[in-house]
Amino acid sequence: MIAESNRQRWSWFLLASLAALLFLPGLGNHGLWNPDEPRYAEVAREMLLTGDWSVPHVNGRLYAQKPPLHFWLIAAVGAMRGGVDEVAARLPTALAAIGTILLIFALGRRLFGERAAWYATAVFATGLKILRQGRFAQIDMLLVFLVTLAVWFWVRAEQLHERGDSRPHHLLFFLAAGLATLAKGPVGLLPPLLSILAFAALTRDRSILRRLRMGRGLLIWLAVVALWLLPATLSAGGEYLQQMVVKQNLTRYANPWHHQKPWYYYLTVIPGDFFPWSLLLPGAWIAARRELAGPRRRWWLFTLAWIVVTIVFFSLSPAKRTVYVLTMYPAMALAVGVGLDCWIEGWPRYRRWLLIPLALIALLATAGCIALPKLAAHQEATALLSPRLVPLAMATVATIGLGAAIGLLLALRGRPAHIATALAAAMATAGLAIALLLQPLLDPVKSARPLAMELLQRIGPDDRYATYPRLDANFVFYTQRFAVELHGEEELYRFASSPQRVWLLVERDNLVKLKKPLGLIEVARDIDLTEGYVLLTQPPAPSPPPNEGQDDAGAMNRAPTDRGTGVRGRP
């Protein structure tokens, strides 16, 4: 018994260490990337600056697009670090990814056994989308963690009930769903709750609904949300409530104003986001459907309900983004994990369902290595970046292909238990290479930090600056100075003609679309050739006429005055 307990503790320690090694290194080695990272970091910075944690702000104005839990966590880390920086902005996300991995392991052990649990955690941690989202300062990984926590509470309550424990543990599901709602709205409650209801209908078990005590549970959920929403409404007014509840949730779901995609959108993007495990998902489904029986089959049906309900729920809305369905990735990982376990139990009956995907992954990686130099040659920005970028990218892709090739060799030699390990190790290595080596090289075209530092060095204490055509939180965050917000070309021209010294950051594409010159000169620009910014300011005042007898060299050293109507010159 003691030996078993020690083994379990060692398993948890090993898993937590591997997860930390995968998601913690290099969190601050590149700047914040648009669109979400700098905005969320700036919200947290302003929380610390003003001391107002109830209502988020950006650029000193009310920010009514997201609930505050994620911002609270960033601000809390920032307070401990002496200010919000890249590490403070991303650390809550990385910790949420690590926490989700531990929850998937706990769920997998209870539902399908320890070997399936290890496979499931490896699948989740090394999927392409999770490797990225687990390191970026976006809300979605925190939402995934809290939704998975809610499911864990419900599963645990169901199992305790099977042992005769009638205490209302199911209500903890609604507590965690309330926290998930504080992270990103009602999507923290509805998809997991509807998944449970679908599972009850699928298994024809009405007792699930009775044990859920939905009336009492929804009151708990509402109380958690109200603890923040009521004080925030009293502070910011009824318009804030209307924005948060109606526009950002009901309207955004039913009649959105952006991110509109066709109904089948998720079916086209999930295979790439869940790569390489998406190629193993069909075979895992077949093996699990044939091999699972009893409680393991019952809980496998729940993972399917979790996946299908999440896809259907978000597909019904015209607005679609790949991160919206991220909360079902733990279920997909569990489904693949138990499928791999079934493959091993039924080996070699399902060998082709492993051989074909592994061969396909190796071929795709080979094709990627061949195509990368040709694709890079057609991108103008590549020539402005480090010459190490393409070779490192090729080596990263080759690592994935090598992992698939090793897995293929293991399958041919009849050692299926190590196939997933080889592929997961290759994906983890590739993920770390991207985070530690490739992303810093892409920083010049992905982050506004260099241009913001250029502005900060030049701008005077009483000067004003603006971004056009919209507020860009990147510059607000890195300069730690509020920007003038411009609404339309008329305000832009008034700002440019100000008698006071002003600075303007304008996107290249919008600069060439202006009807008439701004009368400003270019000071600097970033190297992003598509969505990059140009920094402009007023031309220097004309020099006085030269004194009689001044030599030509003195005239050449005068500041130029013939650039006042253009934007191509540099002072």
PEBELKA-V101731 format. One record per residue. N is the residue number from 1. RES is the residue in three letters. SS is DSSP state (H for helix, E for strand, - for the rest). PSI is psi as a letter, one per 40 degrees, with the letter a starting at -180 (NA if undefined). D_FIRST is the distance of its C-alpha to the first C-alpha in whole Angstrom. Layout:
n=[N | N]
res=[RES | RES]
ss=[SS | SS]
psi=[PSI | PSI]
d_first=[D_FIRST | D_FIRST]
This chain:
n=[1 | 2 | 3 | 4 | 5 | 6 | 7 | 8 | 9 | 10 | 11 | 12 | 13 | 14 | 15 | 16 | 17 | 18 | 19 | 20 | 21 | 22 | 23 | 24 | 25 | 26 | 27 | 28 | 29 | 30 | 31 | 32 | 33 | 34 | 35 | 36 | 37 | 38 | 39 | 40 | 41 | 42 | 43 | 44 | 45 | 46 | 47 | 48 | 49 | 50 | 51 | 52 | 53 | 54 | 55 | 56 | 57 | 58 | 59 | 60 | 61 | 62 | 63 | 64 | 65 | 66 | 67 | 68 | 69 | 70 | 71 | 72 | 73 | 74 | 75 | 76 | 77 | 78 | 79 | 80 | 81 | 82 | 83 | 84 | 85 | 86 | 87 | 88 | 89 | 90 | 91 | 92 | 93 | 94 | 95 | 96 | 97 | 98 | 99 | 100 | 101 | 102 | 103 | 104 | 105 | 106 | 107 | 108 | 109 | 110 | 111 | 112 | 113 | 114 | 115 | 116 | 117 | 118 | 119 | 120 | 121 | 122 | 123 | 124 | 125 | 126 | 127 | 128 | 129 | 130 | 131 | 132 | 133 | 134 | 135 | 136 | 137 | 138 | 139 | 140 | 141 | 142 | 143 | 144 | 145 | 146 | 147 | 148 | 149 | 150 | 151 | 152 | 153 | 154 | 155 | 156 | 157 | 158 | 159 | 160 | 161 | 162 | 163 | 164 | 165 | 166 | 167 | 168 | 169 | 170 | 171 | 172 | 173 | 174 | 175 | 176 | 177 | 178 | 179 | 180 | 181 | 182 | 183 | 184 | 185 | 186 | 187 | 188 | 189 | 190 | 191 | 192 | 193 | 194 | 195 | 196 | 197 | 198 | 199 | 200 | 201 | 202 | 203 | 204 | 205 | 206 | 207 | 208 | 209 | 210 | 211 | 212 | 213 | 214 | 215 | 216 | 217 | 218 | 219 | 220 | 221 | 222 | 223 | 224 | 225 | 226 | 227 | 228 | 229 | 230 | 231 | 232 | 233 | 234 | 235 | 236 | 237 | 238 | 239 | 240 | 241 | 242 | 243 | 244 | 245 | 246 | 247 | 248 | 249 | 250 | 251 | 252 | 253 | 254 | 255 | 256 | 257 | 258 | 259 | 260 | 261 | 262 | 263 | 264 | 265 | 266 | 267 | 268 | 269 | 270 | 271 | 272 | 273 | 274 | 275 | 276 | 277 | 278 | 279 | 280 | 281 | 282 | 283 | 284 | 285 | 286 | 287 | 288 | 289 | 290 | 291 | 292 | 293 | 294 | 295 | 296 | 297 | 298 | 299 | 300 | 301 | 302 | 303 | 304 | 305 | 306 | 307 | 308 | 309 | 310 | 311 | 312 | 313 | 314 | 315 | 316 | 317 | 318 | 319 | 320 | 321 | 322 | 323 | 324 | 325 | 326 | 327 | 328 | 329 | 330 | 331 | 332 | 333 | 334 | 335 | 336 | 337 | 338 | 339 | 340 | 341 | 342 | 343 | 344 | 345 | 346 | 347 | 348 | 349 | 350 | 351 | 352 | 353 | 354 | 355 | 356 | 357 | 358 | 359 | 360 | 361 | 362 | 363 | 364 | 365 | 366 | 367 | 368 | 369 | 370 | 371 | 372 | 373 | 374 | 375 | 376 | 377 | 378 | 379 | 380 | 381 | 382 | 383 | 384 | 385 | 386 | 387 | 388 | 389 | 390 | 391 | 392 | 393 | 394 | 395 | 396 | 397 | 398 | 399 | 400 | 401 | 402 | 403 | 404 | 405 | 406 | 407 | 408 | 409 | 410 | 411 | 412 | 413 | 414 | 415 | 416 | 417 | 418 | 419 | 420 | 421 | 422 | 423 | 424 | 425 | 426 | 427 | 428 | 429 | 430 | 431 | 432 | 433 | 434 | 435 | 436 | 437 | 438 | 439 | 440 | 441 | 442 | 443 | 444 | 445 | 446 | 447 | 448 | 449 | 450 | 451 | 452 | 453 | 454 | 455 | 456 | 457 | 458 | 459 | 460 | 461 | 462 | 463 | 464 | 465 | 466 | 467 | 468 | 469 | 470 | 471 | 472 | 473 | 474 | 475 | 476 | 477 | 478 | 479 | 480 | 481 | 482 | 483 | 484 | 485 | 486 | 487 | 488 | 489 | 490 | 491 | 492 | 493 | 494 | 495 | 496 | 497 | 498 | 499 | 500 | 501 | 502 | 503 | 504 | 505 | 506 | 507 | 508 | 509 | 510 | 511 | 512 | 513 | 514 | 515 | 516 | 517 | 518 | 519 | 520 | 521 | 522 | 523 | 524 | 525 | 526 | 527 | 528 | 529 | 530 | 531 | 532 | 533 | 534 | 535 | 536 | 537 | 538 | 539 | 540 | 541 | 542 | 543 | 544 | 545 | 546 | 547 | 548 | 549 | 550 | 551 | 552 | 553 | 554 | 555 | 556 | 557 | 558 | 559 | 560 | 561 | 562 | 563 | 564 | 565 | 566 | 567 | 568 | 569 | 570 | 571]
res=[MET | ILE | ALA | GLU | SER | ASN | ARG | GLN | ARG | TRP | SER | TRP | PHE | LEU | LEU | ALA | SER | LEU | ALA | ALA | LEU | LEU | PHE | LEU | PRO | GLY | LEU | GLY | ASN | HIS | GLY | LEU | TRP | ASN | PRO | ASP | GLU | PRO | ARG | TYR | ALA | GLU | VAL | ALA | ARG | GLU | MET | LEU | LEU | THR | GLY | ASP | TRP | SER | VAL | PRO | HIS | VAL | ASN | GLY | ARG | LEU | TYR | ALA | GLN | LYS | PRO | PRO | LEU | HIS | PHE | TRP | LEU | ILE | ALA | ALA | VAL | GLY | ALA | MET | ARG | GLY | GLY | VAL | ASP | GLU | VAL | ALA | ALA | ARG | LEU | PRO | THR | ALA | LEU | ALA | ALA | ILE | GLY | THR | ILE | LEU | LEU | ILE | PHE | ALA | LEU | GLY | ARG | ARG | LEU | PHE | GLY | GLU | ARG | ALA | ALA | TRP | TYR | ALA | THR | ALA | VAL | PHE | ALA | THR | GLY | LEU | LYS | ILE | LEU | ARG | GLN | GLY | ARG | PHE | ALA | GLN | ILE | ASP | MET | LEU | LEU | VAL | PHE | LEU | VAL | THR | LEU | ALA | VAL | TRP | PHE | TRP | VAL | ARG | ALA | GLU | GLN | LEU | HIS | GLU | ARG | GLY | ASP | SER | ARG | PRO | HIS | HIS | LEU | LEU | PHE | PHE | LEU | ALA | ALA | GLY | LEU | ALA | THR | LEU | ALA | LYS | GLY | PRO | VAL | GLY | LEU | LEU | PRO | PRO | LEU | LEU | SER | ILE | LEU | ALA | PHE | ALA | ALA | LEU | THR | ARG | ASP | ARG | SER | ILE | LEU | ARG | ARG | LEU | ARG | MET | GLY | ARG | GLY | LEU | LEU | ILE | TRP | LEU | ALA | VAL | VAL | ALA | LEU | TRP | LEU | LEU | PRO | ALA | THR | LEU | SER | ALA | GLY | GLY | GLU | TYR | LEU | GLN | GLN | MET | VAL | VAL | LYS | GLN | ASN | LEU | THR | ARG | TYR | ALA | ASN | PRO | TRP | HIS | HIS | GLN | LYS | PRO | TRP | TYR | TYR | TYR | LEU | THR | VAL | ILE | PRO | GLY | ASP | PHE | PHE | PRO | TRP | SER | LEU | LEU | LEU | PRO | GLY | ALA | TRP | ILE | ALA | ALA | ARG | ARG | GLU | LEU | ALA | GLY | PRO | ARG | ARG | ARG | TRP | TRP | LEU | PHE | THR | LEU | ALA | TRP | ILE | VAL | VAL | THR | ILE | VAL | PHE | PHE | SER | LEU | SER | PRO | ALA | LYS | ARG | THR | VAL | TYR | VAL | LEU | THR | MET | TYR | PRO | ALA | MET | ALA | LEU | ALA | VAL | GLY | VAL | GLY | LEU | ASP | CYS | TRP | ILE | GLU | GLY | TRP | PRO | ARG | TYR | ARG | ARG | TRP | LEU | LEU | ILE | PRO | LEU | ALA | LEU | ILE | ALA | LEU | LEU | ALA | THR | ALA | GLY | CYS | ILE | ALA | LEU | PRO | LYS | LEU | ALA | ALA | HIS | GLN | GLU | ALA | THR | ALA | LEU | LEU | SER | PRO | ARG | LEU | VAL | PRO | LEU | ALA | MET | ALA | THR | VAL | ALA | THR | ILE | GLY | LEU | GLY | ALA | ALA | ILE | GLY | LEU | LEU | LEU | ALA | LEU | ARG | GLY | ARG | PRO | ALA | HIS | ILE | ALA | THR | ALA | LEU | ALA | ALA | ALA | MET | ALA | THR | ALA | GLY | LEU | ALA | ILE | ALA | LEU | LEU | LEU | GLN | PRO | LEU | LEU | ASP | PRO | VAL | LYS | SER | ALA | ARG | PRO | LEU | ALA | MET | GLU | LEU | LEU | GLN | ARG | ILE | GLY | PRO | ASP | ASP | ARG | TYR | ALA | THR | TYR | PRO | ARG | LEU | ASP | ALA | ASN | PHE | VAL | PHE | TYR | THR | GLN | ARG | PHE | ALA | VAL | GLU | LEU | HIS | GLY | GLU | GLU | GLU | LEU | TYR | ARG | PHE | ALA | SER | SER | PRO | GLN | ARG | VAL | TRP | LEU | LEU | VAL | GLU | ARG | ASP | ASN | LEU | VAL | LYS | LEU | LYS | LYS | PRO | LEU | GLY | LEU | ILE | GLU | VAL | ALA | ARG | ASP | ILE | ASP | LEU | THR | GLU | GLY | TYR | VAL | LEU | LEU | THR | GLN | PRO | PRO | ALA | PRO | SER | PRO | PRO | PRO | ASN | GLU | GLY | GLN | ASP | ASP | ALA | GLY | ALA | MET | ASN | ARG | ALA | PRO | THR | ASP | ARG | GLY | THR | GLY | VAL | ARG | GLY | ARG | PRO]
ss=[- | H | H | H | H | H | H | H | H | H | H | H | H | H | H | H | H | H | H | H | H | H | H | - | - | - | - | - | - | - | - | - | E | - | - | - | H | H | H | H | H | H | H | H | H | H | H | H | H | H | - | - | - | - | - | - | E | E | - | - | E | E | - | - | - | - | - | - | H | H | H | H | H | H | H | H | H | H | H | H | H | - | - | - | - | H | H | H | H | H | H | H | H | H | H | H | H | H | H | H | H | H | H | H | H | H | H | H | H | H | H | H | - | H | H | H | H | H | H | H | H | H | H | H | H | - | - | H | H | H | H | H | H | - | - | - | - | - | - | H | H | H | H | H | H | H | H | H | H | H | H | H | H | H | H | H | H | H | H | H | H | H | - | - | - | - | - | - | - | - | H | H | H | H | H | H | H | H | H | H | H | H | H | H | H | H | H | H | - | H | H | H | H | H | H | H | H | H | H | H | H | H | H | - | - | - | H | H | H | H | H | H | - | H | H | H | H | H | H | H | H | H | H | H | H | H | H | H | H | H | H | H | H | H | H | H | - | H | H | H | H | H | H | H | H | H | H | H | H | H | H | H | H | H | - | - | - | - | - | E | - | - | - | - | H | H | H | H | H | H | H | H | H | - | - | - | - | H | H | H | H | H | H | H | H | H | H | H | H | H | H | - | - | H | H | H | H | H | H | H | H | H | H | H | H | H | H | H | H | H | H | H | H | H | H | - | - | - | E | - | - | H | H | H | H | H | H | H | H | H | H | H | H | H | H | H | H | H | H | H | H | H | H | H | H | - | - | - | - | - | - | H | H | H | H | H | H | H | H | H | H | H | H | H | H | H | H | H | H | H | H | H | H | H | H | H | H | - | - | H | H | H | H | H | - | - | - | H | H | H | H | H | H | H | H | H | H | H | H | H | H | H | H | H | H | H | H | H | H | H | H | H | - | - | - | H | H | H | H | H | H | H | H | H | H | H | H | H | H | H | H | H | H | H | H | H | H | H | H | H | H | H | H | H | H | H | E | - | H | H | H | H | H | H | H | H | H | H | - | - | - | - | - | E | E | E | E | E | - | - | - | - | H | H | H | H | H | H | H | - | - | - | - | E | E | - | - | - | H | H | H | H | H | H | H | H | - | - | - | - | - | E | E | E | E | E | E | H | H | H | H | H | - | - | - | - | - | - | - | E | E | E | E | E | E | - | - | - | - | - | - | - | E | E | E | E | E | E | - | - | - | - | - | - | - | - | - | - | - | - | - | H | H | H | H | H | - | - | - | - | - | - | - | - | - | - | - | - | - | E | -]
psi=[d | d | d | d | d | d | d | d | d | d | d | d | d | d | d | d | d | d | d | d | d | d | e | d | i | f | d | e | e | i | i | h | h | i | d | d | d | d | d | d | d | d | d | d | d | d | d | d | d | d | e | h | e | d | h | i | i | h | f | e | i | h | h | f | d | i | i | e | d | d | d | d | d | d | d | d | d | d | d | d | e | e | i | h | a | d | d | d | d | e | d | d | d | d | d | d | d | d | d | d | d | d | d | d | d | d | d | d | d | d | d | e | i | d | d | d | d | d | d | d | d | d | d | d | d | e | i | d | d | d | d | d | d | e | e | i | f | i | d | d | d | d | d | d | d | d | d | d | d | d | d | d | d | d | d | d | d | d | d | d | d | d | e | e | h | e | i | f | d | d | e | d | d | d | d | d | d | d | d | d | d | e | d | f | a | e | e | e | d | d | d | d | d | d | d | d | d | d | d | d | d | d | e | f | g | e | d | d | d | d | d | d | g | d | d | d | d | d | d | d | d | d | d | d | d | d | d | d | d | d | d | d | d | d | d | e | i | d | d | d | d | d | d | d | d | c | d | e | c | d | d | d | d | d | g | i | e | i | f | h | i | i | d | e | d | d | d | d | d | d | d | d | d | e | i | e | e | d | d | e | d | d | d | d | d | d | d | d | d | d | d | i | i | a | d | d | d | d | d | d | d | d | d | d | d | d | d | d | d | d | d | d | d | d | d | d | h | d | h | h | i | d | e | d | e | d | e | e | d | d | d | d | d | d | d | d | d | d | d | d | d | d | d | d | d | e | h | f | d | f | d | d | e | d | d | d | d | d | d | d | d | d | d | d | d | d | d | d | d | d | d | d | d | d | d | d | d | e | h | d | d | d | d | e | i | h | e | e | d | d | d | d | d | d | d | d | d | d | d | d | d | d | d | d | d | d | d | d | d | d | d | d | e | f | g | d | d | e | d | d | d | d | d | d | d | d | d | d | d | d | d | d | d | d | d | d | d | d | d | d | d | e | d | d | e | d | i | e | d | d | d | d | d | d | d | d | d | d | h | i | d | e | i | i | i | i | i | h | e | i | h | h | e | d | d | d | d | d | e | f | h | i | i | h | h | h | g | i | d | d | d | d | d | d | d | d | e | h | d | i | h | i | h | h | h | h | i | d | d | d | d | e | e | i | d | i | i | e | f | i | i | h | d | i | i | a | e | h | e | d | f | i | i | h | h | i | i | i | i | i | i | i | i | i | i | i | i | h | e | h | i | d | d | d | d | d | e | i | h | i | e | e | e | e | e | i | e | d | i | h | NA]
d_first=[0 | 4 | 5 | 5 | 6 | 9 | 10 | 11 | 12 | 14 | 15 | 17 | 18 | 20 | 21 | 23 | 24 | 26 | 27 | 29 | 30 | 32 | 33 | 34 | 36 | 40 | 40 | 43 | 45 | 48 | 49 | 49 | 50 | 52 | 52 | 49 | 47 | 50 | 51 | 48 | 48 | 51 | 50 | 47 | 50 | 52 | 50 | 49 | 53 | 54 | 51 | 52 | 48 | 49 | 51 | 51 | 54 | 55 | 58 | 59 | 59 | 57 | 54 | 54 | 52 | 48 | 46 | 45 | 41 | 41 | 44 | 42 | 39 | 42 | 44 | 41 | 40 | 44 | 44 | 41 | 43 | 46 | 47 | 47 | 47 | 45 | 42 | 42 | 43 | 40 | 37 | 36 | 36 | 34 | 32 | 32 | 31 | 28 | 27 | 28 | 26 | 23 | 24 | 24 | 21 | 19 | 22 | 21 | 18 | 18 | 21 | 21 | 18 | 17 | 19 | 22 | 21 | 21 | 25 | 26 | 25 | 27 | 30 | 30 | 30 | 33 | 35 | 39 | 39 | 36 | 37 | 40 | 39 | 36 | 38 | 41 | 42 | 43 | 41 | 40 | 36 | 36 | 37 | 34 | 31 | 32 | 33 | 30 | 28 | 30 | 29 | 25 | 26 | 28 | 25 | 23 | 25 | 26 | 22 | 22 | 25 | 24 | 21 | 24 | 24 | 28 | 28 | 30 | 28 | 30 | 32 | 30 | 31 | 35 | 34 | 33 | 36 | 38 | 37 | 37 | 41 | 41 | 41 | 43 | 44 | 44 | 42 | 39 | 39 | 41 | 40 | 36 | 37 | 40 | 37 | 35 | 38 | 39 | 35 | 36 | 40 | 38 | 36 | 38 | 36 | 38 | 35 | 34 | 37 | 37 | 33 | 34 | 37 | 39 | 42 | 40 | 38 | 41 | 42 | 39 | 40 | 43 | 42 | 40 | 43 | 46 | 44 | 46 | 48 | 50 | 51 | 52 | 54 | 56 | 56 | 57 | 59 | 59 | 60 | 56 | 55 | 57 | 56 | 52 | 52 | 55 | 56 | 53 | 51 | 53 | 56 | 54 | 52 | 55 | 58 | 57 | 59 | 57 | 55 | 56 | 55 | 55 | 53 | 51 | 50 | 47 | 47 | 49 | 47 | 43 | 43 | 44 | 42 | 39 | 40 | 38 | 36 | 39 | 40 | 36 | 36 | 39 | 37 | 33 | 35 | 36 | 33 | 31 | 34 | 34 | 30 | 28 | 28 | 27 | 25 | 25 | 29 | 29 | 27 | 29 | 32 | 32 | 31 | 35 | 36 | 35 | 37 | 40 | 41 | 40 | 43 | 45 | 45 | 46 | 49 | 51 | 52 | 54 | 53 | 50 | 48 | 45 | 43 | 43 | 41 | 38 | 36 | 36 | 34 | 31 | 31 | 33 | 30 | 28 | 30 | 31 | 27 | 26 | 30 | 28 | 25 | 28 | 30 | 27 | 26 | 30 | 31 | 34 | 36 | 36 | 37 | 40 | 38 | 37 | 39 | 42 | 41 | 39 | 43 | 44 | 42 | 44 | 47 | 47 | 46 | 49 | 51 | 50 | 51 | 54 | 55 | 54 | 57 | 59 | 58 | 58 | 62 | 63 | 61 | 63 | 61 | 59 | 62 | 61 | 58 | 56 | 57 | 53 | 52 | 53 | 52 | 48 | 48 | 49 | 46 | 44 | 45 | 45 | 41 | 40 | 42 | 41 | 37 | 38 | 40 | 37 | 35 | 38 | 38 | 34 | 35 | 38 | 36 | 33 | 30 | 30 | 26 | 28 | 31 | 30 | 28 | 32 | 34 | 31 | 32 | 35 | 36 | 34 | 36 | 39 | 38 | 38 | 41 | 43 | 41 | 42 | 45 | 47 | 47 | 49 | 51 | 52 | 52 | 56 | 56 | 53 | 54 | 57 | 55 | 58 | 61 | 60 | 60 | 63 | 64 | 63 | 65 | 68 | 68 | 70 | 69 | 71 | 71 | 69 | 68 | 67 | 65 | 66 | 66 | 63 | 61 | 59 | 56 | 55 | 58 | 58 | 54 | 55 | 59 | 57 | 61 | 61 | 64 | 67 | 66 | 68 | 69 | 71 | 74 | 77 | 74 | 73 | 77 | 78 | 75 | 76 | 80 | 78 | 81 | 77 | 75 | 73 | 70 | 69 | 66 | 67 | 65 | 67 | 68 | 69 | 71 | 73 | 74 | 76 | 79 | 81 | 80 | 78 | 80 | 77 | 76 | 73 | 71 | 68 | 66 | 62 | 62 | 61 | 63 | 62 | 61 | 62 | 64 | 67 | 68 | 72 | 74 | 77 | 80 | 81 | 84 | 87 | 89 | 92 | 95 | 95 | 98 | 101 | 101 | 97 | 96 | 94 | 91 | 91 | 91 | 88 | 86 | 86 | 84 | 84 | 85 | 86 | 82 | 82 | 82 | 80 | 76 | 76 | 77 | 75 | 77]
